[in-house]
Amino acid sequence: MIISKTPFRISLFGGGTDYPTWWHQHGGVVIGTTINKYCYLTVNRLRPFFAFNYRIIWSKIEDVVKIDDIEHPAVRAILKGLSFGNEGLEISYRADLPARSGLGTSSSFTVGLLNALGALRGARISKKRLADEAIYYEQTVMRESVGCQDQIWAAYGGFNIIEFFSGPDTHYRVIPLDFRGMSNLCSSFMLFFTGFTRTASALAQRQIDNMGQNTSILNEITDMCYIAHSELKNNDDPSYKIGKLLDESWKLKRRLADGMSTEKLDQIYAAALSAGAIGGKLLGAGGGGFFLFVVPPDAQESVKKRLEDLVHVPFEFDLDGSHIVVSDEGTNVTR
């Protein structure tokens, strides 16, 4: 048995500049962190006693003979790409938080599956290779309308600034941020589930289609990312400044494409601010999922009461990225 454990992420600044359509020409930058909420991929070899070669357990249970018959797009693409043939596998997925909720869950799944299948074959896969292969499968093989930050965070973990350099290839640099006010910032974050999940690809494609007319907005988003970086490095308690910057960033992001927000989501955001939140944003491509707010500790009960119909999810930062927690022999490992 192999079990991989892969974190979900919170993207704070720079979202939209990590799409290849943009950064291949202009470069890009994002700031964010992984959190201690995870997806788990369990991989077992199947004995030859069944009428199927593959059992895939996710929101469905698939028992199939051929890889081409697998419905889950990432599992099908990766097993074909890694030439598993008809070896016989059971792949099971579970997660701490719902999919399609703006936390990079799809990329965490892809990274976690690549890590688990590599471990099954006895390979130790570097974080960079995990990220690069996940980007390749999602963008080139599955042709998903996704950026590049989610795969990198899932693989590396940590609170980072990621810079993308213009050019035809996927060239990026991951810089861990270990700043004095990290604990203050974490204690000021509040995460709420809106109750709405959505498929991000349609909204993401709209953003990509609109990039030609959104150059000035994306440049502002890039500048804001570097302002936030400066605040994080130079401020013992950056919560207030980061909250205000998130509020500005959310207003900019809403202009990238129709459907980023809805009347109901706007009401949630306004309610949080009126109860004491400094600022915040809807995570991911928009349309639903999770809201992140920056809230002073003395206002957090007020915000929770105002948003009592929503699920509040406390969290801490994750620093490890995807790793294998159980090996073939059942021994706990940290790789």
One Martini backbone bead per residue (centre of mass of N, CA, C, O) as a GRO file, in nm:
protein
  335
    1MET     BB    1   0.097   0.036   0.022
    2ILE     BB    2   0.012   0.371  -0.088
    3ILE     BB    3   0.043   0.707   0.062
    4SER     BB    4  -0.059   1.027  -0.019
    5LYS     BB    5   0.011   1.373   0.092
    6THR     BB    6  -0.177   1.671  -0.008
    7PRO     BB    7  -0.204   1.998  -0.026
    8PHE     BB    8  -0.372   2.279   0.001
    9ARG     BB    9  -0.450   2.613  -0.122
   10ILE     BB   10  -0.366   2.969  -0.087
   11SER     BB   11  -0.435   3.245  -0.283
   12LEU     BB   12  -0.349   3.583  -0.263
   13PHE     BB   13  -0.149   3.677  -0.508
   14GLY     BB   14  -0.154   3.693  -0.878
   15GLY     BB   15  -0.392   3.590  -1.002
   16GLY     BB   16  -0.350   3.520  -1.366
   17THR     BB   17  -0.021   3.531  -1.404
   18ASP     BB   18  -0.004   3.191  -1.435
   19TYR     BB   19  -0.080   3.197  -1.719
   20PRO     BB   20   0.078   3.124  -2.006
   21THR     BB   21  -0.047   3.345  -2.187
   22TRP     BB   22   0.093   3.562  -2.005
   23TRP     BB   23   0.394   3.481  -1.896
   24HIS     BB   24   0.534   3.430  -2.171
   25GLN     BB   25   0.530   3.757  -2.215
   26HIS     BB   26   0.532   3.902  -1.894
   27GLY     BB   27   0.515   3.740  -1.671
   28GLY     BB   28   0.500   3.633  -1.314
   29VAL     BB   29   0.315   3.646  -0.986
   30VAL     BB   30   0.292   3.475  -0.661
   31ILE     BB   31   0.103   3.449  -0.349
   32GLY     BB   32   0.120   3.183  -0.095
   33THR     BB   33  -0.036   2.881   0.058
   34THR     BB   34  -0.030   2.608   0.241
   35ILE     BB   35  -0.244   2.376   0.412
   36ASN     BB   36  -0.389   2.160   0.674
   37LYS     BB   37  -0.523   2.040   0.400
   38TYR     BB   38  -0.609   1.722   0.242
   39CYS     BB   39  -0.506   1.475   0.014
   40TYR     BB   40  -0.565   1.116  -0.048
   41LEU     BB   41  -0.362   0.857  -0.199
   42THR     BB   42  -0.444   0.521  -0.269
   43VAL     BB   43  -0.221   0.244  -0.359
   44ASN     BB   44  -0.295  -0.074  -0.512
   45ARG     BB   45  -0.244  -0.393  -0.584
   46LEU     BB   46  -0.400  -0.622  -0.788
   47ARG     BB   47  -0.521  -0.913  -0.790
   48PRO     BB   48  -0.597  -1.192  -1.023
   49PHE     BB   49  -0.941  -1.212  -0.923
   50PHE     BB   50  -1.070  -1.019  -1.133
   51ALA     BB   51  -1.278  -0.861  -1.390
   52PHE     BB   52  -1.064  -0.635  -1.328
   53ASN     BB   53  -0.787  -0.388  -1.330
   54TYR     BB   54  -0.962  -0.132  -1.224
   55ARG     BB   55  -0.996   0.068  -0.923
   56ILE     BB   56  -1.191   0.370  -0.879
   57ILE     BB   57  -1.205   0.594  -0.591
   58TRP     BB   58  -1.442   0.849  -0.552
   59SER     BB   59  -1.747   0.965  -0.627
   60LYS     BB   60  -1.687   0.688  -0.747
   61ILE     BB   61  -1.703   0.350  -0.882
   62GLU     BB   62  -1.448   0.198  -1.081
   63ASP     BB   63  -1.473  -0.094  -1.300
   64VAL     BB   64  -1.201  -0.181  -1.514
   65VAL     BB   65  -0.997  -0.299  -1.778
   66LYS     BB   66  -0.931  -0.025  -1.919
   67ILE     BB   67  -0.794   0.280  -1.925
   68ASP     BB   68  -0.992   0.408  -2.142
   69ASP     BB   69  -1.248   0.350  -1.933
   70ILE     BB   70  -1.173   0.575  -1.759
   71GLU     BB   71  -1.325   0.862  -1.631
   72HIS     BB   72  -1.101   0.984  -1.486
   73PRO     BB   73  -0.890   1.205  -1.629
   74ALA     BB   74  -0.626   1.188  -1.460
   75VAL     BB   75  -0.598   0.885  -1.435
   76ARG     BB   76  -0.599   0.818  -1.734
   77ALA     BB   77  -0.358   0.997  -1.825
   78ILE     BB   78  -0.137   0.890  -1.628
   79LEU     BB   79  -0.147   0.585  -1.690
   80LYS     BB   80  -0.078   0.623  -1.986
   81GLY     BB   81   0.187   0.792  -1.952
   82LEU     BB   82   0.317   0.550  -1.756
   83SER     BB   83   0.260   0.266  -1.868
   84PHE     BB   84   0.067   0.039  -1.703
   85GLY     BB   85  -0.138  -0.108  -1.849
   86ASN     BB   86  -0.238  -0.433  -1.681
   87GLU     BB   87  -0.147  -0.448  -1.363
   88GLY     BB   88  -0.331  -0.365  -1.135
   89LEU     BB   89  -0.546  -0.124  -0.970
   90GLU     BB   90  -0.598   0.071  -0.670
   91ILE     BB   91  -0.772   0.390  -0.643
   92SER     BB   92  -0.791   0.620  -0.364
   93TYR     BB   93  -1.004   0.896  -0.252
   94ARG     BB   94  -0.945   1.163  -0.013
   95ALA     BB   95  -1.076   1.454   0.184
   96ASP     BB   96  -1.108   1.743   0.387
   97LEU     BB   97  -1.222   1.888   0.126
   98PRO     BB   98  -1.389   2.005  -0.126
   99ALA     BB   99  -1.432   2.011  -0.440
  100ARG     BB  100  -1.452   2.285  -0.630
  101SER     BB  101  -1.333   2.542  -0.403
  102GLY     BB  102  -1.045   2.710  -0.458
  103LEU     BB  103  -0.781   2.500  -0.349
  104GLY     BB  104  -0.643   2.312  -0.570
  105THR     BB  105  -0.754   2.009  -0.586
  106SER     BB  106  -0.677   1.898  -0.866
  107SER     BB  107  -0.368   1.934  -0.835
  108SER     BB  108  -0.337   1.765  -0.581
  109PHE     BB  109  -0.424   1.508  -0.714
  110THR     BB  110  -0.209   1.491  -0.934
  111VAL     BB  111   0.038   1.500  -0.750
  112GLY     BB  112  -0.041   1.261  -0.562
  113LEU     BB  113  -0.051   1.046  -0.784
  114LEU     BB  114   0.238   1.070  -0.889
  115ASN     BB  115   0.370   1.005  -0.617
  116ALA     BB  116   0.240   0.724  -0.568
  117LEU     BB  117   0.329   0.586  -0.835
  118GLY     BB  118   0.628   0.625  -0.792
  119ALA     BB  119   0.645   0.465  -0.523
  120LEU     BB  120   0.544   0.195  -0.642
  121ARG     BB  121   0.824   0.203  -0.832
  122GLY     BB  122   1.059   0.328  -0.634
  123ALA     BB  123   1.038   0.642  -0.652
  124ARG     BB  124   1.201   0.961  -0.613
  125ILE     BB  125   1.036   1.263  -0.634
  126SER     BB  126   1.071   1.565  -0.707
  127LYS     BB  127   0.920   1.863  -0.674
  128LYS     BB  128   0.969   1.968  -0.958
  129ARG     BB  129   0.869   1.719  -1.111
  130LEU     BB  130   0.586   1.715  -1.001
  131ALA     BB  131   0.502   1.993  -1.105
  132ASP     BB  132   0.572   1.957  -1.408
  133GLU     BB  133   0.394   1.705  -1.461
  134ALA     BB  134   0.126   1.831  -1.376
  135ILE     BB  135   0.127   2.055  -1.584
  136TYR     BB  136   0.139   1.873  -1.831
  137TYR     BB  137  -0.123   1.708  -1.787
  138GLU     BB  138  -0.325   1.947  -1.760
  139GLN     BB  139  -0.242   2.121  -2.021
  140THR     BB  140  -0.158   1.905  -2.252
  141VAL     BB  141  -0.336   1.648  -2.213
  142MET     BB  142  -0.620   1.769  -2.083
  143ARG     BB  143  -0.668   2.073  -2.152
  144GLU     BB  144  -0.668   2.272  -1.921
  145SER     BB  145  -0.779   2.578  -1.764
  146VAL     BB  146  -0.473   2.640  -1.626
  147GLY     BB  147  -0.234   2.708  -1.426
  148CYS     BB  148   0.086   2.692  -1.215
  149GLN     BB  149   0.055   2.718  -0.899
  150ASP     BB  150  -0.089   2.464  -0.779
  151GLN     BB  151   0.129   2.247  -0.842
  152ILE     BB  152   0.360   2.380  -0.687
  153TRP     BB  153   0.232   2.386  -0.405
  154ALA     BB  154   0.168   2.085  -0.378
  155ALA     BB  155   0.469   1.999  -0.396
  156TYR     BB  156   0.621   2.208  -0.194
  157GLY     BB  157   0.495   2.398  -0.021
  158GLY     BB  158   0.425   2.668   0.162
  159PHE     BB  159   0.535   3.007   0.190
  160ASN     BB  160   0.521   3.181  -0.124
  161ILE     BB  161   0.707   3.301  -0.399
  162ILE     BB  162   0.620   3.302  -0.750
  163GLU     BB  163   0.818   3.311  -1.043
  164PHE     BB  164   0.762   3.402  -1.384
  165PHE     BB  165   0.925   3.354  -1.695
  166SER     BB  166   0.964   3.458  -1.989
  167GLY     BB  167   0.864   3.222  -2.235
  168PRO     BB  168   0.810   2.898  -2.371
  169ASP     BB  169   0.876   2.791  -2.092
  170THR     BB  170   0.870   2.641  -1.773
  171HIS     BB  171   0.979   2.917  -1.580
  172TYR     BB  172   1.072   2.907  -1.231
  173ARG     BB  173   1.049   3.049  -0.887
  174VAL     BB  174   1.095   2.943  -0.546
  175ILE     BB  175   1.021   3.150  -0.251
  176PRO     BB  176   1.052   3.136   0.065
  177LEU     BB  177   0.849   3.262   0.342
  178ASP     BB  178   1.013   3.391   0.647
  179PHE     BB  179   0.826   3.575   0.857
  180ARG     BB  180   0.765   3.740   1.149
  181GLY     BB  181   0.427   3.762   1.094
  182MET     BB  182   0.300   3.474   1.048
  183SER     BB  183   0.129   3.419   1.305
  184ASN     BB  184  -0.047   3.673   1.285
  185LEU     BB  185  -0.169   3.610   1.010
  186CYS     BB  186  -0.292   3.332   1.066
  187SER     BB  187  -0.478   3.438   1.309
  188SER     BB  188  -0.642   3.635   1.090
  189PHE     BB  189  -0.753   3.404   0.942
  190MET     BB  190  -1.061   3.327   0.752
  191LEU     BB  191  -1.254   3.034   0.662
  192PHE     BB  192  -1.525   3.006   0.416
  193PHE     BB  193  -1.800   2.822   0.313
  194THR     BB  194  -2.051   2.887   0.074
  195GLY     BB  195  -2.178   2.602  -0.067
  196PHE     BB  196  -2.029   2.643  -0.346
  197THR     BB  197  -1.970   2.468  -0.631
  198ARG     BB  198  -1.728   2.451  -0.912
  199THR     BB  199  -1.622   2.477  -1.239
  200ALA     BB  200  -1.330   2.648  -1.334
  201SER     BB  201  -1.275   2.639  -1.648
  202ALA     BB  202  -1.475   2.849  -1.758
  203LEU     BB  203  -1.366   3.094  -1.600
  204ALA     BB  204  -1.074   3.067  -1.691
  205GLN     BB  205  -1.128   3.101  -1.996
  206ARG     BB  206  -1.233   3.388  -1.976
  207GLN     BB  207  -0.972   3.510  -1.872
  208ILE     BB  208  -0.799   3.429  -2.113
  209ASP     BB  209  -0.975   3.572  -2.335
  210ASN     BB  210  -0.934   3.869  -2.173
  211MET     BB  211  -0.626   3.952  -2.164
  212GLY     BB  212  -0.599   4.170  -2.386
  213GLN     BB  213  -0.804   4.371  -2.206
  214ASN     BB  214  -0.630   4.314  -1.907
  215THR     BB  215  -0.343   4.435  -1.878
  216SER     BB  216  -0.371   4.655  -1.653
  217ILE     BB  217  -0.478   4.467  -1.433
  218LEU     BB  218  -0.240   4.261  -1.430
  219ASN     BB  219  -0.030   4.474  -1.356
  220GLU     BB  220  -0.157   4.547  -1.085
  221ILE     BB  221  -0.143   4.263  -0.963
  222THR     BB  222   0.163   4.248  -0.972
  223ASP     BB  223   0.228   4.497  -0.799
  224MET     BB  224   0.072   4.397  -0.546
  225CYS     BB  225   0.254   4.158  -0.488
  226TYR     BB  226   0.512   4.328  -0.417
  227ILE     BB  227   0.384   4.485  -0.190
  228ALA     BB  228   0.318   4.241  -0.015
  229HIS     BB  229   0.606   4.140   0.012
  230SER     BB  230   0.708   4.386   0.169
  231GLU     BB  231   0.517   4.360   0.411
  232LEU     BB  232   0.607   4.078   0.502
  233LYS     BB  233   0.916   4.152   0.550
  234ASN     BB  234   0.865   4.453   0.728
  235ASN     BB  235   0.630   4.327   0.918
  236ASP     BB  236   0.525   4.203   1.222
  237ASP     BB  237   0.211   4.299   1.140
  238PRO     BB  238   0.049   4.245   0.823
  239SER     BB  239  -0.264   4.220   0.835
  240TYR     BB  240  -0.383   4.494   0.753
  241LYS     BB  241  -0.240   4.531   0.479
  242ILE     BB  242  -0.331   4.260   0.358
  243GLY     BB  243  -0.633   4.310   0.378
  244LYS     BB  244  -0.638   4.562   0.194
  245LEU     BB  245  -0.510   4.422  -0.054
  246LEU     BB  246  -0.728   4.205  -0.088
  247ASP     BB  247  -0.955   4.400  -0.148
  248GLU     BB  248  -0.827   4.516  -0.405
  249SER     BB  249  -0.785   4.245  -0.551
  250TRP     BB  250  -1.085   4.162  -0.567
  251LYS     BB  251  -1.177   4.402  -0.738
  252LEU     BB  252  -0.997   4.329  -0.978
  253LYS     BB  253  -1.079   4.033  -1.032
  254ARG     BB  254  -1.383   4.092  -1.105
  255ARG     BB  255  -1.281   4.225  -1.397
  256LEU     BB  256  -1.182   3.971  -1.571
  257ALA     BB  257  -1.483   3.834  -1.541
  258ASP     BB  258  -1.766   3.700  -1.576
  259GLY     BB  259  -1.877   3.535  -1.270
  260MET     BB  260  -1.690   3.576  -1.021
  261SER     BB  261  -1.958   3.683  -0.908
  262THR     BB  262  -2.239   3.733  -0.687
  263GLU     BB  263  -2.487   3.843  -0.503
  264LYS     BB  264  -2.439   3.644  -0.268
  265LEU     BB  265  -2.131   3.690  -0.244
  266ASP     BB  266  -2.149   3.994  -0.191
  267GLN     BB  267  -2.307   3.965   0.076
  268ILE     BB  268  -2.092   3.811   0.230
  269TYR     BB  269  -1.868   4.021   0.209
  270ALA     BB  270  -2.020   4.259   0.339
  271ALA     BB  271  -2.077   4.118   0.611
  272ALA     BB  272  -1.785   4.082   0.701
  273LEU     BB  273  -1.702   4.381   0.697
  274SER     BB  274  -1.929   4.480   0.897
  275ALA     BB  275  -1.802   4.276   1.132
  276GLY     BB  276  -1.455   4.338   1.084
  277ALA     BB  277  -1.329   4.295   0.828
  278ILE     BB  278  -1.071   4.408   0.623
  279GLY     BB  279  -1.052   4.161   0.415
  280GLY     BB  280  -1.067   3.977   0.089
  281LYS     BB  281  -1.145   3.657  -0.085
  282LEU     BB  282  -1.204   3.462  -0.352
  283LEU     BB  283  -1.116   3.153  -0.426
  284GLY     BB  284  -0.993   3.119  -0.721
  285ALA     BB  285  -1.194   3.159  -1.012
  286GLY     BB  286  -1.479   3.158  -0.895
  287GLY     BB  287  -1.840   3.133  -0.806
  288GLY     BB  288  -1.710   2.994  -0.540
  289GLY     BB  289  -1.647   2.835  -0.235
  290PHE     BB  290  -1.395   3.019  -0.077
  291PHE     BB  291  -1.348   3.243   0.184
  292LEU     BB  292  -1.108   3.495   0.263
  293PHE     BB  293  -1.021   3.648   0.577
  294VAL     BB  294  -0.924   3.945   0.747
  295VAL     BB  295  -0.922   3.928   1.114
  296PRO     BB  296  -0.936   4.048   1.398
  297PRO     BB  297  -0.952   3.884   1.691
  298ASP     BB  298  -1.188   4.082   1.817
  299ALA     BB  299  -1.383   4.009   1.539
  300GLN     BB  300  -1.439   3.697   1.496
  301GLU     BB  301  -1.710   3.645   1.638
  302SER     BB  302  -1.871   3.843   1.468
  303VAL     BB  303  -1.823   3.702   1.196
  304LYS     BB  304  -1.933   3.424   1.270
  305LYS     BB  305  -2.218   3.524   1.334
  306ARG     BB  306  -2.280   3.657   1.054
  307LEU     BB  307  -2.170   3.357   0.922
  308GLU     BB  308  -2.344   3.106   1.043
  309ASP     BB  309  -2.428   2.960   0.759
  310LEU     BB  310  -2.132   2.898   0.751
  311VAL     BB  311  -1.832   2.728   0.715
  312HIS     BB  312  -1.581   2.712   0.946
  313VAL     BB  313  -1.212   2.688   0.872
  314PRO     BB  314  -0.964   2.604   1.038
  315PHE     BB  315  -0.603   2.688   1.011
  316GLU     BB  316  -0.279   2.605   0.888
  317PHE     BB  317   0.028   2.588   0.786
  318ASP     BB  318   0.211   2.436   0.525
  319LEU     BB  319   0.562   2.293   0.461
  320ASP     BB  320   0.581   2.006   0.278
  321GLY     BB  321   0.395   1.889   0.090
  322SER     BB  322   0.419   1.631  -0.096
  323HIS     BB  323   0.384   1.297   0.054
  324ILE     BB  324   0.487   0.996   0.194
  325VAL     BB  325   0.325   0.801   0.463
  326VAL     BB  326   0.310   0.515   0.310
  327SER     BB  327   0.438   0.212   0.253
  328ASP     BB  328   0.451  -0.112   0.160
  329GLU     BB  329   0.524  -0.187   0.478
  330GLY     BB  330   0.384   0.051   0.662
  331THR     BB  331   0.590   0.278   0.677
  332ASN     BB  332   0.665   0.568   0.798
  333VAL     BB  333   0.712   0.858   0.593
  334THR     BB  334   0.912   1.164   0.459
  335ARG     BB  335   0.887   1.214   0.097
   0.00000   0.00000   0.00000
